[in-house]
Amino acid sequence: MRKFALIGGALAAALAATAPTRAEECAAGPELDKIEDALRKAPSCGGAYKMFEACEFGASGDVPLGGAVQGKLDGVKKTAYRKALNVCNH
């Protein structure tokens, strides 16, 4: 029994040492509202997605974060559509 306790303790210590904390990865901090705001203000769609990956919770709290990233993508699509429309009109 003691052998299993030692193995379990060693495994827990190894996981704790190798798993980065969310605060180290997410530049926006641990608060959902601040993360969502930072995602909306990201300079690019790709930047917003990278931030989403770093800040995601892995739970239902990710839904509004994903919506913020989707909003960035929608803006990119609209801009591309307008450019294409201008080409067709000239």
NULO-391277 format. One record per residue (C-alpha): chain; residue in one letter; x, y, z negated. Coordinates in Angstrom, 1 decimal, decimal comma, padded with zeros to 4 digits, always signed. Last residue first. Layout:
REM NULO-391277
 cadena residuo      X      Y      Z
      A       a      X      Y      Z
...
This chain:
REM NULO-391277
 cadena residuo      X      Y      Z
      A       h -015,2 +048,9 +060,8
      A       n -018,2 +047,3 +059,1
      A       c -016,7 +043,7 +059,1
      A       v -013,5 +044,9 +057,5
      A       n -015,5 +046,8 +054,8
      A       l -017,5 +043,7 +054,0
      A       a -014,3 +041,7 +053,5
      A       k -013,0 +044,3 +051,1
      A       r -016,4 +044,4 +049,3
      A       y -016,4 +040,6 +049,0
      A       a -012,8 +040,5 +047,6
      A       t -013,8 +043,1 +045,0
      A       k -016,9 +041,2 +044,0
      A       k -014,9 +038,0 +043,7
      A       v -012,3 +039,6 +041,5
      A       g -015,0 +041,1 +039,2
      A       d -016,7 +037,7 +039,0
      A       l -013,4 +036,2 +037,9
      A       k -013,0 +038,7 +035,1
      A       g -016,6 +038,0 +034,0
      A       q -015,8 +034,3 +034,0
      A       v -012,9 +035,0 +031,6
      A       a -015,3 +036,8 +029,3
      A       g -017,9 +034,0 +029,6
      A       g -015,2 +031,5 +028,6
      A       l -014,6 +033,4 +025,4
      A       p -018,3 +033,6 +024,8
      A       v -018,5 +029,7 +025,1
      A       d -015,3 +029,1 +023,1
      A       g -017,0 +029,5 +019,8
      A       s -018,8 +026,2 +020,6
      A       a -015,6 +024,3 +019,7
      A       g -012,0 +023,8 +021,0
      A       f -011,0 +027,1 +019,3
      A       e -009,5 +028,7 +022,4
      A       c -006,8 +031,4 +021,8
      A       a -003,9 +030,1 +023,9
      A       e -006,0 +028,7 +026,7
      A       f -008,1 +031,8 +026,8
      A       m -005,0 +034,0 +026,9
      A       k -003,8 +032,0 +030,0
      A       y -007,3 +032,4 +031,5
      A       a -007,3 +036,2 +030,9
      A       g -003,9 +036,5 +032,5
      A       g -005,0 +034,6 +035,5
      A       c -008,0 +036,9 +035,9
      A       s -005,9 +039,9 +035,6
      A       p -005,1 +042,9 +033,4
      A       a -006,8 +041,4 +030,4
      A       k -009,3 +043,9 +028,9
      A       r -012,2 +041,4 +028,9
      A       l -010,0 +038,8 +027,3
      A       a -008,8 +041,2 +024,7
      A       d -012,4 +042,0 +023,7
      A       e -013,3 +038,3 +023,5
      A       i -010,2 +037,7 +021,3
      A       k -011,1 +040,6 +019,0
      A       d -014,7 +039,3 +018,6
      A       l -013,5 +035,8 +017,9
      A       e -011,1 +036,8 +015,1
      A       p -007,8 +034,8 +014,9
      A       g -005,5 +037,3 +016,5
      A       a -005,3 +038,8 +020,0
      A       a -001,8 +037,4 +020,7
      A       c -003,0 +033,9 +020,3
      A       e -000,1 +031,4 +020,1
      A       e +001,5 +032,2 +016,8
      A       a -001,9 +032,8 +015,1
      A       r -003,1 +029,5 +016,4
      A       t -000,5 +027,6 +014,5
      A       p +002,0 +025,5 +016,5
      A       a +001,8 +021,7 +015,9
      A       t +005,3 +020,2 +015,6
      A       a +005,9 +020,6 +011,9
      A       a +002,3 +019,8 +010,8
      A       l +002,3 +016,7 +013,0
      A       a +005,6 +015,5 +011,6
      A       a +004,5 +016,1 +008,0
      A       a +001,2 +014,3 +008,6
      A       l +003,1 +011,3 +010,1
      A       a +005,5 +011,2 +007,3
      A       g +002,7 +011,2 +004,7
      A       g +000,8 +008,5 +006,5
      A       i +004,0 +006,3 +006,8
      A       l +004,7 +006,9 +003,1
      A       a +001,1 +006,1 +002,1
      A       f +001,1 +003,0 +004,3
      A       k +004,3 +001,7 +002,6
      A       r +002,8 +002,4 -000,8
      A       m +000,0 +000,0 +000,0
